[in-house]
Amino acid sequence: MSGPGAFGAGGRAPKIKNKNAAAVQITAEQLIREAYERQGSAEKAPRQKVLDGEELRDYQARRRREYEEGVRRNRTNVAEWLRYANWEESQGEVARARSIYLRALEVDSRNQTTYIKYAEMEMKNKNVNLARNIYDMAVTVLPRVAQFWFRYTYMEELLGNVEGARTVFNRWMQWEPPEDAWAAFVKFELRYKEVDNARAVFERFVFVHPEPKTWLRWATFEEDQGAPDRVREVFGLAIDRLGEEFMDQRVFISFAKFEVRMREHERARAIYRYALERLPKSKAQALYNQYTLFEKQFGDKDEIEAVVVNKRRMEYEAALKADARDYDAWIDYSRLEEDAGDLERARDVYERAIAACPLVAEKRLWRRYIYLWLFYALFEETIARDAERARQVYAACLELVPHEQFTFAKVWLQYAWFEIRQGSVGAARRALGQALGRCAKDKLFRGYIALELELREFDRARTLYAKYLEFNPANCATWVECARLEAALGEAERCRALFEIAVEQPTLDMPEVLWKAYIDFEFDEGDYAATRSLYERLLALTDHVKVWISMARFELAVAERAADGAPAEPVAAARAVYERAYSRLQELGLKEERLALLESWRETEDAHAGGDSAVVERRMPKRVRRRRELDDGSLEEYFDYVFPDDKEQGSQFKLLAKAHLWKQKAAQKAAATAADAGQDGNDES
């Protein structure tokens, strides 16, 4: 096709708009196949018919020339030789086909297909000796090709030549073939009931392939033959030959299961234990599991617990191998050994655990580690009953901790109490004194004081309290404890002096606790004037609503004791304090505090006879919702309290009441207007 019409106007090729792949892809192979299938009878090669011997000879000569030209052009093409030989065989020319196979083997003597086709042709034509010669030649040239040996032995066995097949197998085994060849030899002997020969094959088999699965095959064979003594002998040889380096847990598991099948449970248990002692734990997971199942099925309680302990021990070892500083795992592991009752093993675990010291001197990394030392010392003291060894553990721990950077008060205190239990009070005091000198902290002071109080050494406790207060004078709890000690000893003046010194301190962490303890002390002593004076001093420092409420309750309690049952006077005494507090909070503009005060006041009025809660109700605020503008310009809703007696907000409260009244009147007027309109409509109708 030519001219401008071929590509459109102008002679240009048409522009392809869609370059995507077609939905149905057509391959070149498909095109060729369809062309061949659709070609007409005129295009196909004519089918040649041979009518007499002369035409047959011409046809054979022509085909031979074609095959000869083909093999001459490409001598290394084995497929061409095989087609040539196959054609000659189809023509009944076996001698010519044999010659072609031999010529092909001269070209390529290592081609497996040629040998196989050649032997198959001879077998097909019942030339057994020639086929045997071909296989002999094949296994001589290619002795590592298992296919030749399998076909050779199969041919001999098919012909009934059992000794010949056995001879071929023996020749094959001299080359030390793979495992499937040995298995085929064993099956061959078993097919002819030659058990001794099969056993001899297994002896050679395990020598050539000394893997665990080979020994297991032999043991299974002996068990199938009903020879338990030989099975034990095979497993014993396997354990000796494999050794610890190449031993597999499957051998021991199979050996033990065999003994279980023989009802020899003690033998099986001995095998499991022997294996667990020899094999590393990383290679005995399945062995542990099988031993656990065995003991659960045939063992008693102690043996089952021993198996469980061994299994958990293996799990801990694996976890610690992955992370040697997993201190929780060390603690659980040591507890496991303690419960098992093996002191030496538990001590070994503790020694390995404390050797895994944190690499960085940072207290958060030492917190769990230090418990290993404490548990170790406690183990030596309480379980091993070795006090001297426990003392050495404490000493080593205290020497290891970097006290200049941080310390652990629990270690010093546990060591001190250990010495107390051993009857060495002096050693305990020396240890705690050393601790306070090197790294004083609150917990150490409290623990030392608690020890002296347990020993009823009050003078020493006073001395320690004095040092403690010098160390941390802002700790209100310490002042309170020291004062209570003096009060318990009957030293009221010393107690009062301590409280006075305490409240004069410039910095206190919890002054409310200190003032409350001082007030409670004076109240318990019955000195109400001093108590009232303390309240006044405290109110001079703070106007907290809880202080006012506490003072009102104090006055109520004092008035109740003084009134001796008169109902009205106690409430009046408390009411005076509430009135005073309300006025003060109103001056400060504290609304929520005033509400809390009024609620406490109302409870007091309601709880006592002669109370007048109406006095409080008139002052209760109204809760209103309001809005305020934030820094970003947005509005926020909040709740506010409007008190009736606030001068600043009194007018707002009245205005709000008037607004509610106006709204009610407007609603009533609208309702009346609607009623009149309805009446007028009825009259017109």
KOLTOR-637686 format. One line per 10 residues: number of its first residue (from 1); their letters; for each residue x, y, z of C-alpha. Coordinates in steps of 0.02 Angstrom, whole numbers, padded with zeros to 5 digits. Layout:
NUM	A	X,Y,Z | ...
This chain:
1	MSGPGAFGAG	00000,00000,00000 | 00073,00168,-00051 | 00021,00345,-00089 | -00048,00478,00023 | -00203,00376,00061 | -00100,00250,00158 | -00064,00370,00299 | -00202,00496,00274 | -00193,00667,00197 | -00017,00735,00185
11	GRAPKIKNKN	00065,00563,00193 | 00091,00566,00382 | 00064,00413,00490 | -00095,00419,00594 | -00070,00476,00773 | -00103,00340,00901 | -00219,00409,01035 | -00227,00261,01154 | -00059,00182,01195 | -00122,00072,01338
21	AAAVQITAEQ	-00103,-00117,01329 | -00245,-00212,01249 | -00367,-00302,01363 | -00326,-00469,01278 | -00142,-00503,01244 | -00094,-00612,01095 | 00074,-00700,01094 | 00179,-00749,00945 | 00159,-00932,00992 | -00030,-00914,00983
31	LIREAYERQG	-00020,-00832,00811 | 00087,-00973,00742 | -00025,-01108,00816 | -00183,-01028,00745 | -00101,-01007,00575 | -00058,-01192,00573 | -00231,-01245,00628 | -00321,-01136,00501 | -00213,-01173,00351 | -00307,-01258,00208
41	SAEKAPRQKV	-00276,-01427,00133 | -00177,-01347,-00006 | -00048,-01277,00114 | -00026,-01437,00218 | 00108,-01563,00175 | 00036,-01710,00078 | 00020,-01875,00169 | 00133,-02002,00085 | 00072,-02179,00057 | 00195,-02322,00030
51	LDGEELRDYQ	00124,-02453,-00089 | 00268,-02577,-00114 | 00441,-02626,-00051 | 00533,-02516,-00174 | 00442,-02361,-00118 | 00474,-02410,00064 | 00660,-02426,00029 | 00660,-02257,-00058 | 00568,-02179,00087 | 00687,-02256,00214
61	ARRRREYEEG	00839,-02202,00117 | 00774,-02025,00100 | 00734,-02013,00287 | 00903,-02085,00334 | 00990,-01955,00225 | 00890,-01819,00314 | 00933,-01886,00488 | 01116,-01910,00440 | 01124,-01732,00376 | 01042,-01674,00537
71	VRRNRTNVAE	01165,-01763,00653 | 01310,-01711,00543 | 01261,-01528,00553 | 01239,-01534,00743 | 01328,-01682,00820 | 01304,-01621,00999 | 01114,-01612,00984 | 01064,-01768,01081 | 00880,-01745,01038 | 00920,-01767,00853
81	WLRYANWEES	01012,-01931,00889 | 00866,-01994,00994 | 00739,-01952,00858 | 00848,-02043,00732 | 00862,-02199,00843 | 00678,-02195,00884 | 00635,-02188,00698 | 00747,-02336,00660 | 00665,-02434,00801 | 00494,-02392,00731
91	QGEVARARSI	00551,-02464,00563 | 00601,-02626,00650 | 00787,-02592,00623 | 00846,-02628,00802 | 01025,-02657,00748 | 01030,-02488,00660 | 00950,-02406,00813 | 01081,-02488,00925 | 01217,-02422,00814 | 01144,-02246,00822
101	YLRALEVDSR	01138,-02254,01013 | 01319,-02309,01019 | 01369,-02168,00900 | 01274,-02045,01012 | 01366,-02110,01166 | 01531,-02085,01075 | 01482,-01903,01051 | 01421,-01878,01230 | 01457,-02021,01347 | 01383,-01933,01500
111	NQTTYIKYAE	01208,-01900,01436 | 01086,-01989,01552 | 00938,-01987,01430 | 01036,-02083,01299 | 01076,-02225,01420 | 00896,-02234,01480 | 00820,-02237,01305 | 00949,-02363,01246 | 00913,-02481,01393 | 00725,-02461,01371
121	MEMKNKNVNL	00740,-02509,01188 | 00838,-02667,01231 | 00715,-02715,01368 | 00570,-02685,01250 | 00648,-02804,01126 | 00689,-02929,01266 | 00876,-02910,01250 | 00907,-02928,01437 | 01094,-02955,01432 | 01117,-02806,01319
131	ARNIYDMAVT	01012,-02698,01437 | 01116,-02763,01582 | 01275,-02715,01490 | 01204,-02541,01457 | 01165,-02514,01641 | 01338,-02580,01688 | 01415,-02455,01572 | 01302,-02316,01639 | 01342,-02346,01823 | 01526,-02361,01779
141	VLPRVAQFWF	01530,-02195,01687 | 01407,-02104,01802 | 01410,-02192,01972 | 01332,-02045,02064 | 01172,-02045,01962 | 01046,-02136,02073 | 00921,-02157,01931 | 01033,-02285,01842 | 01054,-02389,02000 | 00868,-02386,02038
151	RYTYMEELLG	00825,-02442,01860 | 00961,-02574,01863 | 00903,-02652,02028 | 00722,-02641,01975 | 00761,-02732,01812 | 00853,-02871,01903 | 00716,-02891,02031 | 00584,-02888,01895 | 00677,-03029,01808 | 00680,-03130,01970
161	NVEGARTVFN	00868,-03114,01988 | 00869,-03074,02176 | 01054,-03112,02198 | 01095,-03004,02049 | 00992,-02861,02120 | 01080,-02883,02290 | 01247,-02878,02201 | 01199,-02717,02114 | 01144,-02642,02280 | 01310,-02691,02360
171	RWMQWEPPED	01405,-02611,02215 | 01300,-02455,02238 | 01328,-02445,02426 | 01516,-02443,02399 | 01494,-02269,02328 | 01410,-02212,02492 | 01252,-02144,02409 | 01118,-02035,02493 | 00996,-02099,02625 | 00856,-02146,02505
181	AWAAFVKFEL	00972,-02274,02421 | 01007,-02360,02587 | 00821,-02357,02629 | 00784,-02440,02460 | 00913,-02575,02498 | 00834,-02609,02668 | 00660,-02620,02592 | 00727,-02740,02460 | 00795,-02858,02594 | 00634,-02847,02695
191	RYKEVDNARA	00530,-02892,02541 | 00621,-03059,02538 | 00618,-03082,02729 | 00806,-03062,02745 | 00806,-02977,02916 | 00988,-03013,02954 | 01040,-02940,02787 | 00934,-02784,02823 | 01016,-02768,02993 | 01187,-02779,02911
201	VFERFVFVHP	01134,-02643,02790 | 01085,-02531,02937 | 01254,-02559,03018 | 01338,-02496,02860 | 01205,-02359,02842 | 01239,-02278,03012 | 01425,-02286,02979 | 01408,-02189,02817 | 01271,-02070,02879 | 01291,-02052,03068
211	EPKTWLRWAT	01149,-01927,03087 | 01022,-01946,03228 | 00879,-01983,03107 | 00979,-02131,03037 | 00995,-02208,03209 | 00811,-02178,03240 | 00770,-02272,03079 | 00873,-02420,03138 | 00791,-02418,03309 | 00618,-02413,03230
221	FEEDQGAPDR	00667,-02560,03120 | 00724,-02664,03269 | 00566,-02620,03365 | 00459,-02675,03217 | 00551,-02841,03220 | 00504,-02863,03403 | 00681,-02856,03474 | 00681,-02736,03623 | 00857,-02785,03676 | 00924,-02742,03505
231	VREVFGLAID	00829,-02576,03511 | 00917,-02532,03674 | 01082,-02585,03598 | 01051,-02471,03448 | 01009,-02321,03558 | 01163,-02356,03665 | 01274,-02359,03511 | 01193,-02198,03449 | 01229,-02108,03613 | 01410,-02169,03613
241	RLGEEFMDQR	01444,-02132,03429 | 01359,-01962,03420 | 01433,-01893,03580 | 01382,-01730,03663 | 01435,-01624,03513 | 01320,-01704,03384 | 01187,-01773,03500 | 01006,-01727,03464 | 00867,-01723,03591 | 00757,-01826,03475
251	VFISFAKFEV	00866,-01980,03508 | 00836,-01971,03696 | 00651,-01932,03673 | 00628,-02082,03559 | 00729,-02194,03677 | 00623,-02140,03827 | 00460,-02162,03733 | 00515,-02337,03683 | 00545,-02380,03866 | 00373,-02310,03909
261	RMREHERARA	00297,-02424,03778 | 00391,-02568,03859 | 00318,-02517,04030 | 00494,-02477,04093 | 00454,-02311,04175 | 00608,-02304,04285 | 00719,-02332,04134 | 00629,-02191,04043 | 00650,-02074,04192 | 00836,-02114,04201
271	IYRYALERLP	00854,-02078,04014 | 00768,-01909,04031 | 00875,-01858,04179 | 01035,-01917,04095 | 00991,-01817,03940 | 00947,-01660,04037 | 01115,-01666,04125 | 01213,-01689,03963 | 01126,-01578,03837 | 01136,-01387,03845
281	KSKAQALYNQ	00973,-01305,03890 | 00964,-01214,03724 | 00952,-01382,03634 | 00834,-01470,03755 | 00671,-01372,03750 | 00571,-01517,03675 | 00658,-01636,03795 | 00600,-01533,03944 | 00423,-01531,03877 | 00419,-01719,03851
291	YTLFEKQFGD	00494,-01750,04023 | 00359,-01639,04099 | 00222,-01737,04012 | 00303,-01901,04066 | 00310,-01851,04249 | 00132,-01785,04245 | 00077,-01953,04178 | 00186,-02074,04276 | 00273,-01974,04414 | 00227,-01922,04591
301	KDEIEAVVVN	00209,-01747,04661 | 00393,-01719,04703 | 00452,-01774,04533 | 00325,-01664,04445 | 00380,-01514,04548 | 00562,-01552,04506 | 00520,-01554,04321 | 00426,-01389,04334 | 00573,-01312,04426 | 00693,-01370,04293
311	KRRMEYEAAL	00584,-01300,04156 | 00568,-01132,04242 | 00754,-01132,04274 | 00785,-01154,04088 | 00667,-01010,04049 | 00757,-00895,04171 | 00926,-00943,04099 | 00865,-00901,03924 | 00795,-00733,03981 | 00956,-00688,04072
321	KADARDYDAW	01061,-00740,03924 | 00965,-00612,03821 | 00979,-00477,03955 | 01101,-00504,04098 | 01034,-00350,04190 | 00853,-00404,04199 | 00848,-00390,04389 | 00667,-00445,04403 | 00715,-00608,04318 | 00863,-00628,04437
331	IDYSRLEEDA	00749,-00601,04587 | 00622,-00729,04524 | 00762,-00851,04483 | 00838,-00837,04657 | 00668,-00859,04739 | 00643,-01015,04634 | 00806,-01089,04697 | 00765,-01042,04876 | 00599,-01132,04865 | 00684,-01282,04786
341	GDLERARDVY	00792,-01298,04943 | 00960,-01309,04855 | 01066,-01186,04954 | 01222,-01196,04846 | 01125,-01171,04686 | 01030,-01023,04763 | 01193,-00947,04824 | 01268,-00968,04651 | 01120,-00878,04572 | 01137,-00734,04695
351	ERAIAACPLV	01323,-00719,04660 | 01291,-00714,04473 | 01153,-00587,04499 | 01252,-00462,04603 | 01395,-00475,04478 | 01281,-00393,04348 | 01306,-00219,04420 | 01230,-00070,04328 | 01356,00013,04212 | 01302,00191,04253
361	AEKRLWRRYI	01299,00270,04426 | 01118,00326,04412 | 00999,00289,04554 | 00849,00239,04449 | 00955,00099,04372 | 01010,00039,04545 | 00838,00032,04627 | 00797,-00146,04573 | 00978,-00203,04581 | 00996,-00158,04764
371	YLWLFYALFE	00854,-00276,04810 | 00963,-00422,04752 | 01086,-00381,04891 | 00948,-00365,05020 | 00868,-00530,04970 | 01040,-00613,04968 | 01078,-00555,05145 | 00906,-00607,05204 | 00930,-00778,05124 | 01095,-00804,05213
381	ETIARDAERA	01020,-00750,05379 | 00852,-00838,05378 | 00870,-00988,05262 | 01055,-01030,05260 | 01073,-00979,05445 | 01245,-00906,05412 | 01251,-00739,05504 | 01433,-00705,05463 | 01404,-00728,05278 | 01253,-00613,05287
391	RQVYAACLEL	01362,-00481,05372 | 01488,-00497,05231 | 01349,-00472,05104 | 01293,-00311,05189 | 01473,-00248,05200 | 01505,-00284,05015 | 01345,-00197,04966 | 01382,-00040,05068 | 01556,-00035,04994 | 01489,-00049,04817
401	VPHEQFTFAK	01357,00090,04824 | 01427,00261,04772 | 01370,00357,04927 | 01444,00520,04865 | 01315,00523,04725 | 01168,00432,04803 | 01132,00307,04939 | 00998,00184,04993 | 00932,00210,05169 | 00848,00040,05165
411	VWLQYAWFEI	01018,-00047,05154 | 01087,00045,05307 | 00927,00013,05406 | 00917,-00170,05359 | 01098,-00193,05410 | 01066,-00106,05576 | 00914,-00214,05615 | 01015,-00368,05566 | 01145,-00322,05697 | 01006,-00293,05824
421	RQGSVGAARR	00940,-00469,05789 | 01116,-00535,05815 | 01124,-00444,05983 | 01254,-00317,05928 | 01173,-00150,05968 | 01339,-00058,05960 | 01372,-00117,05783 | 01198,-00061,05730 | 01227,00113,05804 | 01398,00126,05724
431	ALGQALGRCA	01324,00081,05555 | 01186,00210,05567 | 01305,00341,05634 | 01420,00309,05487 | 01271,00326,05371 | 01220,00494,05445 | 01399,00554,05433 | 01423,00503,05252 | 01252,00528,05172 | 01122,00598,05291
441	KDKLFRGYIA	00941,00594,05232 | 00769,00601,05311 | 00735,00415,05301 | 00897,00374,05391 | 00855,00493,05534 | 00679,00423,05551 | 00741,00244,05548 | 00878,00278,05677 | 00754,00366,05791 | 00629,00224,05773
451	LELELREFDR	00766,00100,05823 | 00811,00199,05979 | 00628,00215,06026 | 00609,00026,06009 | 00757,00009,06127 | 00675,00138,06244 | 00829,00249,06233 | 00736,00415,06244 | 00888,00523,06277 | 00970,00457,06120
461	ARTLYAKYLE	00807,00487,06027 | 00807,00668,06088 | 00985,00690,06029 | 00941,00619,05859 | 00789,00731,05846 | 00899,00881,05882 | 01020,00832,05744 | 00875,00795,05629 | 00800,00968,05657 | 00969,01048,05627
471	FNPANCATWV	00982,00949,05465 | 00807,00995,05402 | 00722,01130,05508 | 00583,01154,05380 | 00511,00980,05407 | 00352,01006,05508 | 00324,00820,05532 | 00489,00807,05625 | 00442,00950,05743 | 00274,00870,05777
481	ECARLEAALG	00350,00698,05811 | 00481,00770,05927 | 00349,00871,06022 | 00235,00719,06038 | 00381,00620,06108 | 00403,00750,06243 | 00216,00752,06276 | 00215,00563,06291 | 00358,00575,06416 | 00259,00701,06520
491	EAERCRALFE	00371,00849,06474 | 00234,00975,06433 | 00349,01126,06448 | 00479,01050,06333 | 00340,01007,06211 | 00271,01184,06216 | 00445,01256,06193 | 00474,01146,06041 | 00310,01205,05964 | 00356,01386,05996
501	IAVEQPTLDM	00526,01363,05914 | 00443,01273,05768 | 00312,01406,05730 | 00448,01538,05730 | 00543,01454,05589 | 00553,01562,05433 | 00520,01417,05313 | 00405,01269,05342 | 00346,01139,05219 | 00173,01110,05298
511	PEVLWKAYID	00138,01245,05428 | -00046,01198,05442 | 00005,01028,05510 | 00117,01108,05640 | -00013,01235,05698 | -00147,01102,05710 | -00034,00991,05816 | 00008,01139,05930 | -00175,01186,05949 | -00225,01006,05983
521	FEFDEGDYAA	-00090,00992,06115 | -00150,01146,06208 | -00331,01090,06194 | -00289,00917,06262 | -00195,01000,06405 | -00355,01097,06446 | -00276,01268,06425 | -00416,01348,06324 | -00345,01523,06342 | -00182,01469,06265
531	TRSLYERLLA	-00279,01378,06128 | -00381,01533,06092 | -00220,01634,06088 | -00147,01514,05961 | -00300,01532,05851 | -00282,01720,05858 | -00098,01710,05814 | -00138,01596,05669 | -00277,01710,05605 | -00154,01852,05608
541	LTDHVKVWIS	-00051,01752,05483 | -00191,01683,05374 | -00377,01707,05344 | -00408,01532,05279 | -00589,01479,05300 | -00539,01313,05378 | -00452,01405,05520 | -00611,01505,05556 | -00718,01349,05551 | -00597,01258,05667
551	MARFELAVAE	-00599,01404,05789 | -00789,01408,05788 | -00795,01223,05827 | -00667,01249,05964 | -00773,01384,06043 | -00925,01272,06027 | -00835,01129,06115 | -00772,01244,06253 | -00945,01319,06277 | -01024,01146,06285
561	RAADGAPAEP	-00904,01093,06421 | -00929,01255,06519 | -01120,01264,06496 | -01145,01089,06568 | -01298,01050,06461 | -01367,01226,06430 | -01424,01213,06248 | -01417,01392,06185 | -01252,01458,06250 | -01136,01342,06151
571	VAAARAVYER	-01217,01392,05986 | -01204,01574,06032 | -01018,01557,06064 | -00991,01476,05895 | -01107,01601,05811 | -00998,01746,05870 | -00847,01669,05784 | -00948,01637,05625 | -01008,01818,05624 | -00833,01881,05643
581	AYSRLQELGL	-00767,01763,05508 | -00907,01812,05388 | -00868,01995,05408 | -00683,01967,05379 | -00709,01861,05223 | -00835,01989,05158 | -00704,02124,05175 | -00580,02019,05078 | -00711,01983,04942 | -00691,01793,04953
591	KEERLALLES	-00855,01722,04890 | -00824,01534,04884 | -00744,01539,05057 | -00896,01632,05124 | -01010,01500,05049 | -00909,01362,05134 | -00918,01458,05298 | -01107,01480,05285 | -01132,01295,05249 | -01030,01249,05404
601	WRETEDAHAG	-01125,01380,05504 | -01292,01308,05446 | -01239,01133,05497 | -01193,01196,05669 | -01360,01285,05690 | -01456,01131,05632 | -01359,01008,05740 | -01388,01095,05908 | -01545,01136,05999 | -01579,01320,06007
611	GDSAVVERRM	-01498,01350,05840 | -01573,01472,05716 | -01536,01420,05538 | -01642,01564,05471 | -01499,01680,05517 | -01390,01586,05395 | -01522,01561,05260 | -01545,01749,05242 | -01362,01765,05198 | -01350,01618,05077
621	PKRVRRRREL	-01299,01677,04902 | -01386,01650,04737 | -01292,01558,04600 | -01295,01649,04433 | -01218,01613,04264 | -01107,01750,04191 | -00985,01780,04051 | -00813,01854,04047 | -00692,01896,03910 | -00528,01802,03900
631	DDGSLEEYFD	-00361,01867,03839 | -00389,01798,03663 | -00555,01892,03648 | -00667,01740,03672 | -00804,01730,03802 | -00809,01606,03944 | -00959,01561,04050 | -00936,01541,04238 | -01042,01534,04395 | -01042,01676,04517
641	YVFPDDKEQG	-01121,01697,04689 | -01227,01849,04731 | -01242,01881,04918 | -01392,01982,04978 | -01292,02088,05098 | -01153,02140,04979 | -01155,02330,04965 | -01073,02330,04794 | -01191,02203,04722 | -01349,02247,04818
651	SQFKLLAKAH	-01412,02361,04681 | -01377,02228,04550 | -01474,02101,04652 | -01623,02220,04666 | -01616,02258,04480 | -01617,02073,04442 | -01770,02050,04552 | -01861,02193,04466 | -01820,02118,04296 | -01898,01952,04348
661	LWKQKAAQKA	-02053,02045,04411 | -02070,02144,04247 | -02056,01984,04148 | -02196,01902,04248 | -02311,02053,04227 | -02279,02057,04038 | -02325,01873,04025 | -02486,01901,04121 | -02532,02050,04012 | -02503,01951,03852
671	AATAADAGQD	-02613,01810,03917 | -02754,01933,03958 | -02744,02013,03785 | -02758,01844,03701 | -02910,01800,03807 | -02998,01965,03760 | -02966,01937,03575 | -03044,01764,03585 | -03199,01833,03671 | -03224,01968,03536
681	GNDES	-03216,01837,03399 | -03353,01735,03482 | -03468,01890,03494 | -03449,01930,03308 | -03494,01752,03261
